[in-house]
């Protein structure tokens, strides 16, 4: 495994084919308040690219091109948050999207454990460490532990997607999955507009 560090954007010569796993690290869980610090990407080849951001340095044309490329599938776990973060801080609409958390909830109905650690364990047998989940991602230099943690969040998503897709197709839920993914940008827009804690489909 190799972890490649980049500052404020992806290099122009990095290309992804077909699908890329994506995640982000922020200073908290409020995308309007807590700034984007790191974006992680992996082609599923065992390598991870970490783009770290200085405050306010969100031009990132090469990264934005990857996120908005209509021919490149972006694989997330809990895409709702990342898509909102990218819209707010990078000003980019991320498309097309695959979310392994949504796929897990549609496929793994025998459990209520749909966190990344649980899904990766079942789909790949890999045990992830979440010790660096709460740490200062805006630090001038990321620690080795932070780099490893950030990379681990994207290194297994291709394999997880393949496993979940088999279950989704086995249970005949592909149309539901596709419709849920199509709604994700709207759900993220609702979050940014102030309806993050409101289910607008609920009766009350």
C-alpha positions as CSV (number, residue, x, y, z in Angstrom):
1,X,0.0,0.0,0.0
2,X,1.2,3.5,-0.9
3,X,-0.2,6.7,0.5
4,X,0.4,9.8,-1.7
5,X,0.0,13.2,-0.2
6,X,-1.0,16.3,-2.2
7,X,-1.5,19.9,-1.2
8,X,-4.7,21.7,-2.2
9,X,-5.4,19.7,-5.3
10,X,-4.8,16.5,-7.2
11,X,-1.9,16.5,-9.7
12,X,-3.1,16.9,-13.2
13,X,-1.6,13.6,-14.3
14,X,-3.6,11.4,-12.0
15,X,-6.4,9.6,-13.7
16,X,-9.1,7.2,-12.5
17,X,-10.9,4.7,-14.6
18,X,-14.5,3.6,-14.1
19,X,-14.9,4.1,-10.4
20,X,-13.0,5.9,-7.6
21,X,-13.5,5.6,-3.8
22,X,-13.8,8.9,-2.1
23,X,-14.0,10.2,1.5
24,X,-13.4,13.4,3.4
25,X,-12.2,14.6,6.7
26,X,-13.5,17.8,8.3
27,X,-13.1,19.7,11.6
28,X,-16.5,18.4,12.7
29,X,-19.9,17.2,11.5
30,X,-21.5,20.5,10.5
31,X,-20.6,21.1,6.9
32,X,-21.6,24.7,7.1
33,X,-19.3,25.4,10.0
34,X,-16.6,22.7,10.0
35,X,-14.2,23.2,7.1
36,X,-13.0,20.6,4.7
37,X,-9.5,19.4,5.6
38,X,-8.7,16.3,3.6
39,X,-10.1,14.4,0.6
40,X,-9.1,10.8,0.2
41,X,-9.3,8.9,-3.1
42,X,-8.5,5.3,-4.2
43,X,-8.7,3.6,-7.6
44,X,-9.1,0.2,-5.7
45,X,-5.5,-0.7,-6.5
46,X,-4.3,-0.6,-2.9
47,X,-3.0,3.0,-3.2
48,X,-4.6,6.1,-1.7
49,X,-4.3,9.8,-2.6
50,X,-4.8,12.3,0.2
51,X,-5.4,15.9,-0.7
52,X,-4.9,18.2,2.3
53,X,-6.3,21.7,2.2
54,X,-5.0,25.0,3.6
55,X,-7.8,27.2,4.9
56,X,-9.5,28.9,2.0
57,X,-7.5,27.1,-0.7
58,X,-10.4,25.4,-2.4
59,X,-9.8,26.1,-6.0
60,X,-8.7,22.5,-6.7
61,X,-9.7,22.3,-10.4
62,X,-8.3,18.8,-11.0
63,X,-10.1,17.3,-7.9
64,X,-13.3,19.1,-8.9
65,X,-13.0,17.6,-12.4
66,X,-12.8,14.1,-10.9
67,X,-15.8,14.7,-8.6
68,X,-18.0,16.0,-11.4
69,X,-16.9,13.6,-14.1
70,X,-20.2,12.0,-15.4
71,X,-18.3,9.0,-16.6
72,X,-16.6,8.2,-13.3
73,X,-18.5,6.6,-10.5
74,X,-17.7,8.0,-7.0
75,X,-18.0,5.4,-4.2
76,X,-18.7,6.7,-0.7
77,X,-19.7,5.4,2.7
78,X,-22.4,7.9,3.9
79,X,-22.3,10.0,0.7
80,X,-24.9,12.4,2.1
81,X,-22.3,14.1,4.2
82,X,-19.4,14.2,1.7
83,X,-21.6,15.4,-1.1
84,X,-22.8,18.3,1.1
85,X,-19.3,19.1,2.2
86,X,-18.0,19.2,-1.4
87,X,-20.9,21.4,-2.5
88,X,-20.4,23.9,0.3
89,X,-16.6,24.1,0.4
90,X,-15.6,23.2,-3.2
91,X,-18.7,24.4,-5.0
92,X,-18.9,21.2,-6.9
93,X,-21.8,18.9,-7.7
94,X,-20.6,15.3,-7.2
95,X,-22.0,12.8,-9.7
96,X,-22.6,9.9,-10.2
97,X,-22.7,8.5,-6.7
98,X,-22.6,5.1,-5.1
99,X,-23.1,5.0,-1.3
100,X,-22.2,1.8,0.5
101,X,-24.1,2.8,3.6
102,X,-27.4,3.0,1.7
103,X,-26.6,-0.2,-0.2
104,X,-25.9,-1.9,3.1
105,X,-29.2,-0.8,4.6
106,X,-31.1,-2.1,1.5
107,X,-29.1,-5.4,1.4
108,X,-28.1,-6.2,4.9
109,X,-31.6,-6.1,6.5
110,X,-30.6,-8.8,9.0
111,X,-28.6,-6.2,11.0
112,X,-28.7,-2.6,12.2
113,X,-24.9,-2.3,12.0
114,X,-24.1,-0.3,8.9
115,X,-21.0,1.7,9.9
116,X,-18.0,1.4,7.7
117,X,-16.1,-0.8,10.1
118,X,-18.9,-3.3,10.3
119,X,-19.6,-3.4,6.6
120,X,-15.9,-3.7,5.7
121,X,-15.5,-6.5,8.2
122,X,-18.3,-8.5,6.7
123,X,-17.6,-7.9,3.1
124,X,-13.8,-8.2,3.1
125,X,-12.7,-9.7,6.4
126,X,-10.6,-6.6,7.1
127,X,-10.7,-5.1,10.6
128,X,-10.5,-1.3,10.4
129,X,-9.2,0.9,13.3
130,X,-11.2,4.0,14.0
131,X,-8.9,5.5,16.7
132,X,-8.1,8.6,14.6
133,X,-11.8,9.3,13.8
134,X,-11.8,12.4,16.1
135,X,-8.5,14.3,15.6
136,X,-7.3,17.6,14.2
137,X,-7.4,17.1,10.5
138,X,-6.4,20.8,9.9
139,X,-2.9,20.1,11.4
140,X,-0.1,21.4,9.2
141,X,1.3,17.9,8.9
142,X,-0.8,14.8,9.3
143,X,0.6,12.1,11.6
144,X,1.3,8.6,10.3
145,X,-1.7,7.3,12.2
146,X,-3.9,10.0,10.6
147,X,-2.7,9.1,7.1
148,X,-3.3,5.4,7.7
149,X,-6.7,6.0,9.0
150,X,-7.7,8.3,6.2
151,X,-6.4,5.9,3.6
152,X,-8.3,2.9,5.2
153,X,-11.6,4.7,4.7
154,X,-11.3,4.4,0.9
155,X,-9.0,1.4,0.2
156,X,-11.8,-1.2,0.7
157,X,-14.8,0.5,-0.8
158,X,-14.5,-1.1,-4.3
159,X,-14.6,-4.6,-2.7
160,X,-17.4,-3.6,-0.4
161,X,-19.4,-2.3,-3.4
162,X,-18.9,-5.5,-5.3
163,X,-20.2,-7.6,-2.3
164,X,-23.2,-5.4,-1.7
165,X,-24.1,-5.3,-5.4
166,X,-24.3,-9.1,-5.4
167,X,-26.7,-9.0,-2.4
168,X,-28.7,-6.1,-3.9
169,X,-29.2,-8.0,-7.2
170,X,-30.0,-11.3,-5.4
171,X,-32.8,-9.6,-3.5
172,X,-34.1,-7.6,-6.5
173,X,-33.5,-4.2,-5.0
174,X,-31.5,-2.5,-7.8
175,X,-34.2,-0.1,-8.8
176,X,-34.6,1.1,-5.2
177,X,-30.8,1.5,-4.9
178,X,-30.6,3.5,-8.1
179,X,-33.5,5.8,-7.0
180,X,-31.9,6.4,-3.6
181,X,-28.6,7.4,-5.2
182,X,-30.4,9.8,-7.6
183,X,-32.0,11.5,-4.6
184,X,-28.7,12.0,-2.6
185,X,-27.7,15.4,-4.1
186,X,-31.2,16.7,-3.1
187,X,-30.9,15.2,0.4
188,X,-27.5,17.0,0.7
189,X,-29.0,20.2,-0.6
190,X,-31.7,20.0,2.1
191,X,-29.1,19.5,4.7
192,X,-27.2,22.7,3.6
193,X,-30.5,24.6,3.4
194,X,-31.5,23.9,7.0
195,X,-33.5,20.6,6.9
196,X,-30.7,18.3,8.2
197,X,-32.7,17.1,11.2
198,X,-36.1,17.0,9.5
199,X,-37.6,14.2,7.6
200,X,-39.8,16.0,5.1
201,X,-41.6,12.8,4.2
202,X,-42.7,12.1,7.8
203,X,-46.4,12.6,8.7
204,X,-45.6,15.2,11.5
